[in-house]
Amino acid sequence: MINFELERLYVLFEFNYLDAFSTWLRLFNDAVKNWELEKARQLIKLAKSFEHPTEKQGVILFSEGTFIQKIGRWELAHEVLLKALAIKQTQGDKKGEVVVLNTLANLSRHSEKFEKDNAQLY
């Protein structure tokens, strides 16, 4: 990601939070979808440099968890996703809970498959 794009988003967060957050989320999801992992990492770092309402913290943690899962760090992804789940539960966000629980289930399934596949190599 080009630095001026990050700087533009940084300024947007300072002056128009709602537009900035929706822009951030769109850019982050596109980066993860397109395997632009460095861009996704920079966007997570940018988002974490601001204070957010609890609801948005849950979204950021969920996003971070999916990113960490994508790079294969399943234990850390699990920890981060559990934090996102706790926020969703505290907020009474049932739909959000289901999304996080589904992601945790898929994470568990993939990590178990990975461990079984690797065990067969030895």
C-alpha positions as CSV (number, residue, x, y, z in Angstrom):
1,M,0.0,0.0,0.0
2,I,1.3,3.4,-0.9
3,N,2.1,5.6,2.1
4,F,-0.1,8.5,0.9
5,E,-3.1,6.1,0.9
6,L,-2.4,5.3,4.6
7,E,-1.9,8.9,5.4
8,R,-5.2,9.9,3.7
9,L,-7.0,7.2,5.7
10,Y,-5.3,8.3,8.9
11,V,-6.6,11.9,8.3
12,L,-10.0,10.6,7.4
13,F,-10.1,8.8,10.8
14,E,-9.4,12.0,12.6
15,F,-12.1,14.1,10.8
16,N,-14.8,11.7,9.6
17,Y,-14.8,8.5,11.6
18,L,-17.8,6.7,10.1
19,D,-16.5,7.2,6.5
20,A,-13.0,6.3,7.5
21,F,-14.1,3.1,9.2
22,S,-16.2,1.9,6.3
23,T,-13.3,2.8,3.9
24,W,-10.9,1.0,6.2
25,L,-13.1,-2.1,6.3
26,R,-13.6,-2.2,2.5
27,L,-9.8,-1.8,1.9
28,F,-9.0,-4.4,4.5
29,N,-11.4,-7.0,3.2
30,D,-10.2,-6.4,-0.4
31,A,-6.6,-6.8,0.7
32,V,-7.2,-10.1,2.5
33,K,-9.4,-11.4,-0.4
34,N,-6.6,-10.6,-2.9
35,W,-3.8,-11.9,-0.7
36,E,-2.3,-8.5,-0.3
37,L,-1.1,-9.4,3.2
38,E,1.4,-6.6,3.8
39,K,-1.4,-4.1,2.9
40,A,-3.8,-5.9,5.3
41,R,-1.1,-5.8,8.0
42,Q,-0.6,-2.1,7.6
43,L,-4.4,-1.5,7.7
44,I,-4.7,-3.5,10.9
45,K,-1.8,-1.5,12.4
46,L,-3.5,1.8,11.4
47,A,-6.9,0.8,12.8
48,K,-5.3,-0.2,16.1
49,S,-3.6,3.2,16.4
50,F,-7.1,4.8,17.1
51,E,-9.6,4.4,19.9
52,H,-12.9,2.9,18.7
53,P,-16.4,2.3,20.0
54,T,-16.7,-1.2,21.5
55,E,-18.8,-2.4,18.5
56,K,-16.1,-1.3,16.1
57,Q,-13.4,-2.9,18.3
58,G,-15.2,-6.2,17.7
59,V,-15.1,-5.7,14.0
60,I,-11.4,-4.9,14.1
61,L,-10.6,-7.9,16.2
62,F,-12.6,-10.2,13.9
63,S,-10.8,-8.7,10.9
64,E,-7.4,-9.2,12.6
65,G,-8.3,-12.8,13.5
66,T,-9.3,-13.6,9.9
67,F,-6.0,-12.0,8.7
68,I,-4.0,-14.0,11.2
69,Q,-5.8,-17.2,10.2
70,K,-5.0,-16.5,6.5
71,I,-1.3,-16.4,7.3
72,G,-1.5,-19.7,9.1
73,R,-1.1,-18.6,12.7
74,W,-4.1,-20.6,14.0
75,E,-3.5,-20.4,17.7
76,L,-3.1,-16.7,17.7
77,A,-6.1,-16.3,15.4
78,H,-8.1,-18.4,17.8
79,E,-7.1,-16.0,20.7
80,V,-8.0,-12.9,18.8
81,L,-11.3,-14.3,17.5
82,L,-12.3,-15.3,21.1
83,K,-11.8,-11.6,22.1
84,A,-14.0,-10.6,19.2
85,L,-16.6,-13.1,20.3
86,A,-16.6,-11.7,23.8
87,I,-17.3,-8.2,22.5
88,K,-20.1,-9.5,20.3
89,Q,-21.6,-11.4,23.3
90,T,-21.3,-8.3,25.5
91,Q,-23.0,-6.2,22.9
92,G,-25.8,-8.7,22.4
93,D,-24.9,-9.0,18.7
94,K,-26.3,-12.4,18.0
95,K,-25.6,-12.2,14.2
96,G,-22.0,-11.2,15.0
97,E,-21.7,-14.1,17.5
98,V,-22.7,-16.5,14.8
99,V,-20.2,-15.2,12.3
100,V,-17.4,-15.4,14.8
101,L,-18.4,-18.8,16.0
102,N,-18.6,-20.0,12.4
103,T,-15.1,-18.7,11.7
104,L,-13.8,-20.3,14.9
105,A,-15.3,-23.7,13.8
106,N,-13.7,-23.4,10.4
107,L,-10.4,-22.4,12.0
108,S,-10.6,-25.5,14.2
109,R,-11.4,-27.7,11.3
110,H,-8.5,-26.4,9.1
111,S,-6.0,-26.5,11.9
112,E,-6.9,-30.1,12.8
113,K,-6.7,-31.1,9.1
114,F,-3.3,-29.4,8.8
115,E,-2.0,-31.2,11.9
116,K,-3.3,-34.6,10.5
117,D,-1.7,-33.9,7.1
118,N,1.6,-33.0,8.7
119,A,1.5,-36.0,11.0
120,Q,1.2,-38.3,8.0
121,L,4.5,-36.9,6.6
122,Y,6.5,-38.2,9.5
